Amino acid sequence: MTDMTEAPANPILKKLPLIIIGIVAVLGAFFLRDYLTFEALAENREALLSFRDANYLLTVLVFIAAYVVIVAFSLPGATIATLTGGFLFATFPGALFNMTGATIGATAIFLAARWGFGESLGKKLESSEGAVKKIKDGIDENQWSMLFLIRLVPAVPFFLANLIPSFLEVPLHRFVISTFLGIIPGAVVYTSVGAGLGEVFARGETPNLGIIFEPQIIFPIIGLCVLAALPIAINAIRGKKGL
């Protein structure tokens, strides 16, 4: 009798974190889009620098916490947050703070999605047949490579890169490690842009956010993508199941 009465509530309870994330994301898109902007950063830069100088450790903790919330709830302004990390803390340790906040926030979405859908969806994929099962097996055999690829390829939205592994039964430690290491190139590039915002503000200009697609930046990232994809290609050549 206990199992019968508890069963109907479980699906809703398990999906509650994702429902909350979705609601906050929608509300944030409407109410925070005018606050988490480059213009807002420019207007408040002096106050931010003064607060940092007077309360450095507190500023670090508040910044990382804010970054976690932005990523975990898919709020607008992740790029601005990364620039702010560089502006306040320089390329290093700013990049480290950015990566820490992004990884913790991404892990929160990963766990929420896994708790709500990942386990049941993973079992359905595992018990499926044909092409779907083959793709699932290919990803399972090349998890590290696939995880690094979806982090390194700029075309893959960060939100999707958090959700996909949760549906494919990727172990938590692999997700955390691949996220932290995989976002290093992009984090360092945008943090370095943020570190130079002082001069940008002085000239009354806006930062070049397309810098990651410039040849000197994108070609090394493509090289890392090729290295990440190499084990998949080798497995395919050897006749193993793969993508």
ChimeraX attribute file (.defattr): number of C-alpha atoms within 10 A of each C-alpha:
attribute: neighborCount
match mode: 1-to-1
recipient: residues
	/A:1	5
	/A:2	6
	/A:3	7
	/A:4	8
	/A:5	9
	/A:6	10
	/A:7	10
	/A:8	10
	/A:9	10
	/A:10	12
	/A:11	13
	/A:12	12
	/A:13	13
	/A:14	16
	/A:15	16
	/A:16	16
	/A:17	18
	/A:18	21
	/A:19	16
	/A:20	13
	/A:21	18
	/A:22	15
	/A:23	12
	/A:24	16
	/A:25	20
	/A:26	15
	/A:27	13
	/A:28	18
	/A:29	14
	/A:30	12
	/A:31	12
	/A:32	14
	/A:33	13
	/A:34	13
	/A:35	12
	/A:36	19
	/A:37	16
	/A:38	17
	/A:39	13
	/A:40	12
	/A:41	20
	/A:42	17
	/A:43	11
	/A:44	10
	/A:45	18
	/A:46	11
	/A:47	11
	/A:48	17
	/A:49	16
	/A:50	11
	/A:51	13
	/A:52	16
	/A:53	12
	/A:54	11
	/A:55	11
	/A:56	15
	/A:57	11
	/A:58	12
	/A:59	18
	/A:60	18
	/A:61	13
	/A:62	12
	/A:63	19
	/A:64	23
	/A:65	17
	/A:66	16
	/A:67	27
	/A:68	24
	/A:69	19
	/A:70	22
	/A:71	26
	/A:72	25
	/A:73	22
	/A:74	22
	/A:75	22
	/A:76	22
	/A:77	21
	/A:78	21
	/A:79	17
	/A:80	21
	/A:81	27
	/A:82	28
	/A:83	31
	/A:84	26
	/A:85	30
	/A:86	29
	/A:87	23
	/A:88	24
	/A:89	22
	/A:90	19
	/A:91	24
	/A:92	15
	/A:93	14
	/A:94	25
	/A:95	28
	/A:96	20
	/A:97	24
	/A:98	30
	/A:99	26
	/A:100	18
	/A:101	26
	/A:102	28
	/A:103	24
	/A:104	21
	/A:105	23
	/A:106	28
	/A:107	23
	/A:108	20
	/A:109	22
	/A:110	28
	/A:111	18
	/A:112	23
	/A:113	24
	/A:114	25
	/A:115	20
	/A:116	23
	/A:117	18
	/A:118	22
	/A:119	15
	/A:120	14
	/A:121	16
	/A:122	18
	/A:123	13
	/A:124	12
	/A:125	17
	/A:126	16
	/A:127	10
	/A:128	13
	/A:129	10
	/A:130	7
	/A:131	9
	/A:132	13
	/A:133	15
	/A:134	17
	/A:135	15
	/A:136	19
	/A:137	18
	/A:138	19
	/A:139	21
	/A:140	16
	/A:141	18
	/A:142	19
	/A:143	21
	/A:144	19
	/A:145	19
	/A:146	22
	/A:147	24
	/A:148	25
	/A:149	22
	/A:150	24
	/A:151	24
	/A:152	24
	/A:153	17
	/A:154	16
	/A:155	8
	/A:156	12
	/A:157	11
	/A:158	18
	/A:159	15
	/A:160	11
	/A:161	19
	/A:162	26
	/A:163	20
	/A:164	17
	/A:165	23
	/A:166	26
	/A:167	21
	/A:168	21
	/A:169	19
	/A:170	20
	/A:171	11
	/A:172	14
	/A:173	10
	/A:174	15
	/A:175	22
	/A:176	17
	/A:177	14
	/A:178	22
	/A:179	26
	/A:180	22
	/A:181	14
	/A:182	21
	/A:183	22
	/A:184	16
	/A:185	19
	/A:186	21
	/A:187	25
	/A:188	20
	/A:189	20
	/A:190	27
	/A:191	33
	/A:192	21
	/A:193	22
	/A:194	28
	/A:195	24
	/A:196	16
	/A:197	24
	/A:198	14
	/A:199	11
	/A:200	16
	/A:201	15
	/A:202	8
	/A:203	9
	/A:204	10
	/A:205	10
	/A:206	12
	/A:207	17
	/A:208	10
	/A:209	14
	/A:210	8
	/A:211	14
	/A:212	17
	/A:213	12
	/A:214	9
	/A:215	10
	/A:216	10
	/A:217	14
	/A:218	17
	/A:219	13
	/A:220	12
	/A:221	19
	/A:222	15
	/A:223	12
	/A:224	18
	/A:225	20
	/A:226	14
	/A:227	14
	/A:228	20
	/A:229	17
	/A:230	13
	/A:231	17
	/A:232	23
	/A:233	16
	/A:234	12
	/A:235	16
	/A:236	14
	/A:237	11
	/A:238	10
	/A:239	9
	/A:240	13
	/A:241	18
	/A:242	21
	/A:243	16
